[in-house]
Amino acid sequence: MERHASCHCGQLVLRCAGEPSKVSMCHCLDCQRRTGSLFSVAAFFPRERVERTAGSVKRFVRPSASGFDVAFHFCPECGSSLWWEPERMPHLIGVAAGAFADPGFPMPEQTVWCEDRHPWLELPPAIAAHARNPVKTATSE
């Protein structure tokens, strides 16, 4: 399977091969500011399965609550944040799930930084909820 994600103006396009390794929703205040919404949904793909196929990109790097930097890549024309590279998980690239413009896209399996979640936002019970980031173990990503 191949999926294409694009920015709002369509100038910047990514090709992602296969299914995402995981889909995660984040409620942290940084994601709220970045998206202008109450949360962010990331589809994480192995780095080698993501390719930019069109457009130029700008980059913004910021520290995260985990103590690792995150590099955000966005369209210089429309400003859409299309993907990010979490230093904490260097083998993965997070792609904005909404950039696929696919209502059938897989539901997040986890939600993180729930301590910053707006209390009126109801989450499906099938999603594992974590107050912050889940603890990394030797077997987790």
Phi and psi in degrees as a GROMACS rama.xvg file:
@    title "Ramachandran Plot"
@    xaxis  label "Phi"
@    yaxis  label "Psi"
@TYPE xy
-130.467  134.879  GLU-2
-123.775  150.247  ARG-3
-121.059  131.922  HIS-4
-114.981  140.493  ALA-5
-140.691  160.78  SER-6
-75.8545  178.427  CYS-7
-62.1676  -40.4566  HIS-8
-85.6091  -10.5688  CYS-9
86.3062  0.0334253  GLY-10
-73.0863  -35.7384  GLN-11
-105.426  123.769  LEU-12
-133.886  137.76  VAL-13
-115.978  148.2  LEU-14
-112.724  128.473  ARG-15
-120.796  123.864  CYS-16
-93.9768  136.853  ALA-17
77.7826  -174.641  GLY-18
-83.9194  152.741  GLU-19
-64.3841  149.057  PRO-20
-66.539  -37.1428  SER-21
-160.359  157.665  LYS-22
-124.016  126.609  VAL-23
-133.211  138.932  SER-24
-103.367  137.453  MET-25
-126.685  133.682  CYS-26
-106.605  7.59026  HIS-27
-59.9996  155.348  CYS-28
-63.7411  -31.927  LEU-29
-63.8582  -43.7453  ASP-30
-66.1317  -36.5231  CYS-31
-62.1772  -44.0546  GLN-32
-65.8861  -42.988  ARG-33
-63.5311  -41.2576  ARG-34
-90.7046  -21.5297  THR-35
73.9526  15.5436  GLY-36
-125.322  -171.949  SER-37
-86.0903  -11.1855  LEU-38
-164.768  173.797  PHE-39
-125.999  146.603  SER-40
-122.468  122.072  VAL-41
-113.094  135.028  ALA-42
-102.912  114.889  ALA-43
-93.1506  126.402  PHE-44
-120.677  148.32  PHE-45
-57.6997  138.047  PRO-46
-48.216  -43.0351  ARG-47
-71.166  -8.99728  GLU-48
-101.897  9.11452  ARG-49
-119.923  131.612  VAL-50
-139.164  133.013  GLU-51
-78.493  125.042  ARG-52
-108.628  -14.5873  THR-53
-157.771  150.328  ALA-54
91.6666  160.86  GLY-55
-97.3909  164.6  SER-56
-139.522  148.105  VAL-57
-111.94  158.144  LYS-58
-130.435  141.208  ARG-59
-134.475  128.188  PHE-60
-113.657  134.923  VAL-61
-141.935  154.888  ARG-62
-72.709  158.313  PRO-63
-120.624  169.645  SER-64
-63.471  -21.1514  ALA-65
-76.5923  -9.00539  SER-66
93.055  -1.17257  GLY-67
-110.537  148.36  PHE-68
-74.0918  157.33  ASP-69
-130.332  129.466  VAL-70
-101.2  120.6  ALA-71
-100.919  138.106  PHE-72
-118.136  127.79  HIS-73
-140.836  162.306  PHE-74
-74.9142  126.422  CYS-75
-71.7991  -14.9008  PRO-76
-86.263  -54.5364  GLU-77
-105.04  -13.1433  CYS-78
85.8019  0.647998  GLY-79
-61.8286  130.456  SER-80
-82.9934  112.273  SER-81
-98.9133  -40.7796  LEU-82
-151.096  163.542  TRP-83
-143.386  155.23  TRP-84
-119.696  104.733  GLU-85
-81.3453  118.929  PRO-86
-57.2869  -29.1427  GLU-87
-65.6234  -24.8042  ARG-88
-133.739  71.3428  MET-89
-63.7304  -16.2771  PRO-90
-84.4416  -6.6576  HIS-91
-118.298  152.736  LEU-92
-122.537  130.129  ILE-93
-92.2254  125.736  GLY-94
-112.932  135.185  VAL-95
-60.5367  116.831  ALA-96
-58.6021  -35.938  ALA-97
-65.7999  -21.9609  GLY-98
-69.4135  -14.0475  ALA-99
-80.625  -16.4317  PHE-100
48.5124  49.7223  ALA-101
-131.902  102.294  ASP-102
-60.5056  -17.7014  PRO-103
-90.798  8.07123  GLY-104
-60.9383  145.714  PHE-105
-57.2619  142.632  PRO-106
-70.4043  147.377  MET-107
-59.0506  141.993  PRO-108
-92.3485  -14.8753  GLU-109
-145.147  158.394  GLN-110
-132.046  133.938  THR-111
-119.538  163.15  VAL-112
57.2845  41.9325  TRP-113
-64.6416  -19.0213  CYS-114
-64.6984  -18.2849  GLU-115
-103.013  3.07908  ASP-116
-66.7662  140.19  ARG-117
-67.3851  126.8  HIS-118
-62.8593  -22.6234  PRO-119
-83.5649  -6.46261  TRP-120
-82.7643  111.971  LEU-121
-84.5517  135.304  GLU-122
-110.53  146.03  LEU-123
-61.437  139.864  PRO-124
-63.9064  -18.0575  PRO-125
-75.1702  -11.043  ALA-126
-91.5779  125.333  ILE-127
-68.2678  128.428  ALA-128
-108.825  134.933  ALA-129
-126.449  134.967  HIS-130
-58.3483  -40.6368  ALA-131
-130.578  -146.255  ARG-132
-75.5909  144.429  ASN-133
-66.0414  151.283  PRO-134
-67.4321  128.955  VAL-135
-78.6285  136.232  LYS-136
-118.471  175.41  THR-137
-61.5129  -23.9919  ALA-138
-102.292  -5.32984  THR-139
-97.8958  164.358  SER-140
